[in-house]
Amino acid sequence: MSTLSALNERIISAASRMGVTVNKIQQALDCPGFEMEDRMVAIILEYAEITSGVYTPLGAEKTGLVPMGCRIQTDSPEGSLDSARFDFSSRPVLEGERCVTGRAALHAAVSSPQVVGSLGLAAKLLMAQRHGKEIFPKESQGCYFLLPRTVLIDPGTYECFPVFEYKRVSELWAVNFFLVDDLIGSDARFIRLA
């Protein structure tokens, strides 16, 4: 069976399960423009990314994750990233140090081209998590991950950057924001490409 035939069968099966009649399908097809088709293809691409683990981050402004009142200072979304190459062991706080400032951590990230982590990548990983994919190793649950490729200016004109934190109550990872002048502890990690 061809790929398009398999897709057609799955759509027909889903329509049947949901009680969608042929008349409703025809009404949808009669709608002018290509929005329906574009949305269908976008969903197919979303599932392909989740299944493959290869993500192509969007710019921060397209993620829906920029808090109200904040503006984007810098944003460097990565190209296509294979999550199988992610290394979660890199630390901005070196052995013997208790903490560093967020600014020092950002500087360390910029000087290492293997460090990834933009708000666009965060959006893709949150999408994968919503579909049941484990986005960080279980042993990482006591850590937080810096996303240094996006820096925002909050309404108080302070620079801030996104981080992934594990929320024990929901048992899910969520995006939070740290000020660049905040102290970053030894439980902070970078996401690097191995």
CORDASUL-V531099 format. One record per residue. SS is DSSP state (H for helix, E for strand, - for the rest). PSI is psi in whole degrees, -180 to 180 (* if undefined). Layout:
((SS PSI) (SS PSI))
This chain:
((- 134) (- 163) (H -43) (H -36) (H -42) (H -42) (H -44) (H -45) (H -41) (H -38) (H -44) (H -43) (H -44) (H -42) (H -42) (H -46) (H -36) (- 3) (- 24) (- 124) (- 164) (H -37) (H -43) (H -41) (H -44) (H -40) (H -42) (H -41) (H -27) (- -11) (- 131) (- 159) (- -173) (- 16) (H -44) (H -47) (H -41) (H -42) (H -38) (H -45) (H -38) (H -40) (H -41) (H -44) (H -39) (H -48) (H -34) (H -41) (H -45) (H -46) (H -42) (H -27) (- 9) (E 117) (E 142) (E 98) (- 146) (- 171) (- 154) (H -38) (H -18) (H 1) (- -23) (- 9) (- -6) (- 119) (- 149) (- 135) (- -15) (- 153) (E 157) (E 124) (E -53) (E 146) (E 121) (- 77) (- 142) (- 164) (- -160) (E 132) (E 130) (E 112) (H -18) (H -19) (H 1) (E 133) (E 125) (- 15) (- -11) (- 135) (- 139) (- -22) (- 117) (- 162) (- 132) (- -17) (- 147) (- -35) (E 168) (E 165) (E 158) (H -36) (H -42) (H -39) (H -42) (H -42) (H -43) (H -38) (H -43) (H -33) (- -4) (- 106) (- -16) (- -15) (E 128) (E 169) (- 89) (- 168) (H -31) (H -41) (H -40) (H -44) (H -42) (H -41) (H -37) (H -39) (H -45) (H -41) (H -41) (H -27) (- 14) (- 6) (- 136) (- 121) (- -22) (- 151) (- 147) (H -36) (H -7) (H -1) (- -17) (- 4) (- 171) (E 150) (E 125) (E 141) (E 79) (E -4) (E -1) (E 128) (E 132) (E 162) (E 120) (- 173) (- -25) (- 12) (- 28) (- 142) (E 138) (E 161) (E 154) (E 152) (E 153) (E 129) (E 146) (E 127) (E 110) (- -34) (- -49) (- -14) (- 38) (E 157) (E 144) (E 158) (E 134) (E 176) (E 135) (E 146) (E 146) (- -20) (- -2) (- 157) (E 138) (E 125) (E 179) (- -8) (- 3) (E 147) (E 157) (- 158) (E 121) (E 156) (E 124) (- *))
